[in-house]
């Protein structure tokens, strides 16, 4: 009887089967049979191995997307709802631990177009949990006014600045930076409706960029720039590669 010839494909399956024996509970094949049942068994072994390899790759990708970075998003009555939701959503897609804190407490917050958003916690409680890598302020004229007038917000921003942490503001919210004397000497942008209020202050340099990052200060212009704004925060906290991974499935222009 002539000896059986082992094809390269079957040889590879045998070697991989032996390698993954401990993980998959597969018996090492000592001999080759051409019976239908043996062929089916080899096919099943290869399927198990491929499945294991795919799962390992997926777990590795998930591990790379895990972040220990944290963000505090301050939500005030009259905030722009798109700016709030887009920013929180994009940061969470990047596995950044986001706390949406209500300036006035735990009650649902009525935003600029009547949309109600329920905060995760109050600002008082959020601050007690410790420091955050970035403090984010959505805009909206009503919300920005409350942020600019709040002593709580001033204290949060001052502590964040002293710790050299990131501060991000969009739309009308950069006026709160001016009101509280935060990020002096930095370049900022804002919604065009509040441009003059910022420009007249000699402590700030105004930019027309859609997203402006100067050191640890990140500012942007409005709802239409919020994906770029949020991705700019992601890049600042966890890198450009993660920002790209987050952006691709969202099919941005």
C-alpha positions in Angstrom: 0.0 0.0 0.0 1.4 3.4 -0.9 1.9 6.0 1.8 -0.7 8.8 2.2 0.5 12.2 1.1 -0.3 15.1 3.5 -1.2 18.3 1.8 0.2 21.6 3.0 -3.2 22.7 4.1 -3.8 19.6 6.2 -0.3 19.8 7.7 -1.0 23.4 8.7 -4.3 22.3 10.3 -2.6 19.6 12.3 0.1 21.9 13.6 -2.4 24.5 14.6 -4.6 21.9 16.2 -1.7 20.7 18.4 -0.8 24.3 19.3 -4.4 25.2 20.5 -4.9 21.8 22.2 -4.9 23.3 25.7 -7.2 26.2 24.8 -9.8 24.3 22.7 -9.7 20.8 24.1 -8.8 19.3 20.7 -7.0 16.0 20.6 -3.7 15.9 18.7 -4.1 13.9 15.5 -1.5 11.1 15.3 -2.5 9.7 11.9 -4.3 10.9 8.8 -7.5 9.2 7.5 -9.4 10.0 4.3 -12.7 8.8 5.7 -15.6 11.3 5.5 -15.8 11.5 9.3 -12.1 12.3 9.6 -12.4 15.0 6.9 -15.4 16.5 8.8 -13.4 16.5 12.0 -10.5 18.3 10.4 -12.8 20.9 9.0 -14.4 21.4 12.4 -11.0 21.8 14.0 -10.0 24.4 11.5 -13.2 26.3 12.1 -12.6 26.3 15.9 -9.1 27.6 15.4 -10.2 30.4 13.0 -12.9 31.3 15.5 -10.4 31.5 18.3 -8.1 33.7 16.2 -10.9 36.1 15.3 -12.0 36.4 19.0 -8.4 37.0 20.0 -8.0 39.8 17.4 -11.3 41.4 18.5 -10.3 41.3 22.2 -7.0 42.9 21.3 -8.8 45.7 19.4 -11.1 46.3 22.3 -8.2 46.4 24.7 -6.5 49.0 22.6 -9.7 51.1 22.7 -9.9 51.0 26.5 -9.1 54.3 28.2 -8.7 55.4 31.8 -9.3 59.1 30.8 -12.2 61.0 32.2 -14.4 63.9 31.1 -16.7 66.2 33.1 -19.4 67.7 30.9 -21.3 70.5 32.6 -25.0 70.7 31.6 -26.9 74.0 32.4 -30.5 75.0 31.5 -30.5 76.4 28.0 -27.6 74.4 26.8 -27.4 73.5 23.1 -28.6 69.9 23.0 -26.7 68.9 19.9 -23.5 70.1 21.3 -24.1 68.2 24.5 -25.2 64.9 23.0 -22.7 64.8 20.2 -19.8 65.5 22.5 -20.8 63.0 25.1 -21.5 60.3 22.5 -18.2 60.8 20.7 -16.1 60.7 23.9 -17.9 57.6 25.0 -17.2 55.9 21.7 -13.5 56.6 22.5 -14.0 54.7 25.8 -13.5 57.9 27.8 -15.3 57.9 31.1 -17.8 60.7 30.7 -19.8 62.2 33.6 -22.7 64.5 32.5 -23.2 66.7 35.5 -26.2 69.0 36.0 -25.2 72.5 37.2 -28.5 72.9 39.1 -28.7 69.3 40.3 -30.1 65.9 39.3 -33.3 67.0 37.6 -33.8 66.8 33.8 -32.3 69.8 32.1 -34.4 71.7 29.5 -32.1 72.6 26.6 -32.3 75.5 24.1 -34.8 73.8 21.8 -36.9 72.2 24.5 -35.2 68.8 24.6 -34.8 67.4 28.1 -31.6 65.7 29.1 -31.2 63.8 32.3 -27.7 64.3 33.8 -25.7 61.4 35.3 -25.2 63.3 38.6 -25.1 66.8 39.9 -22.0 69.0 39.5 -21.5 69.0 43.3 -21.4 65.2 43.4 -19.2 65.0 40.3 -16.6 67.3 41.8 -16.4 65.2 45.0 -15.4 62.2 42.9 -12.0 63.7 42.0 -10.3 65.4 39.2 -11.1 64.9 35.4 -8.8 65.0 32.4 -11.0 67.4 30.6 -13.8 69.7 31.7 -16.3 70.4 28.8 -18.8 73.2 28.5 -21.5 72.9 25.7 -22.8 76.2 24.4 -26.3 77.6 23.8 -26.8 81.3 24.8 -28.9 80.5 27.9 -26.6 77.7 29.0 -23.5 79.7 28.5 -24.9 82.6 30.5 -25.5 80.3 33.4 -22.0 78.9 33.1 -20.5 82.4 33.0 -22.4 83.5 36.1 -21.8 80.4 38.3 -19.3 80.4 41.1 -19.3 76.6 41.1 -18.2 76.6 37.5 -15.5 79.2 38.2 -14.1 77.0 41.0 -14.1 73.9 38.8 -12.4 75.8 35.9 -9.8 77.4 38.3 -8.9 74.0 39.8 -8.7 72.4 36.3 -6.4 75.1 35.1 -4.1 74.9 38.2 -3.8 71.2 37.6 -2.9 71.8 33.9 -5.9 69.8 32.8 -7.8 70.3 29.5 -10.7 72.7 29.3 -13.0 72.6 26.3 -15.8 75.0 25.3 -18.0 75.3 22.3 -20.3 77.8 20.7 -21.2 80.6 23.3 -19.5 78.7 26.2 -16.0 80.3 25.6 -17.6 83.5 27.1 -17.5 81.6 30.4 -13.8 81.3 30.1 -13.6 85.1 29.7 -16.0 85.8 32.6 -14.0 83.6 34.9 -10.6 84.7 33.7 -9.6 81.2 32.5 -7.0 80.6 29.7 -5.7 84.1 29.6 -3.2 84.7 26.8 -4.6 81.8 24.8 -6.2 81.8 21.3 -9.9 80.8 21.3 -12.8 80.7 18.9 -16.6 80.8 19.5 -19.9 81.1 17.8 -20.0 84.2 15.6 -22.7 85.7 17.7 -20.4 86.2 20.7 -17.2 86.9 18.7 -17.1 90.6 19.6 -17.6 90.0 23.3 -14.4 87.9 23.3 -12.4 90.1 20.9 -12.8 93.2 23.0 -11.0 91.5 25.8 -7.2 92.0 25.4 -6.4 88.9 27.4 -7.5 86.6 24.5 -6.6 86.2 20.8 -9.5 85.3 18.6 -9.4 82.7 15.9 -11.9 81.9 13.1 -10.9 78.2 13.0 -13.6 75.6 13.3 -11.7 74.0 16.2 -8.9 75.9 18.0 -6.5 74.1 20.4 -4.0 76.2 22.3 -2.1 74.2 24.8 -4.8 72.7 27.1 -7.6 74.9 25.9 -9.9 73.6 23.1 -12.7 75.7 21.7 -15.1 75.5 18.8 -17.8 77.3 17.0 -21.2 75.6 17.1 -23.4 72.6 16.5 -22.0 72.1 13.0 -18.4 71.8 14.3 -19.2 69.5 17.2 -18.0 66.3 15.7 -14.6 68.0 15.0 -14.7 69.5 18.5 -15.3 66.2 20.2 -12.7 64.3 18.1 -10.3 67.1 18.9 -10.8 66.3 22.6 -10.4 62.6 21.9 -7.1 63.2 20.1 -5.9 65.4 23.0 -6.7 62.7 25.6 -6.0 59.4 23.9 -4.3 60.2 20.6 -4.9 60.6 16.9 -5.1 56.9 16.1 -8.1 56.4 18.5 -9.7 59.6 17.1 -9.4 58.1 13.6 -10.9 54.8 14.7 -13.8 56.5 16.3 -14.4 58.8 13.3 -14.5 56.2 10.5 -17.7 54.3 11.5 -19.6 57.6 11.8 -19.1 58.3 8.1 -18.2 61.9 8.6 -17.7 64.1 5.5 
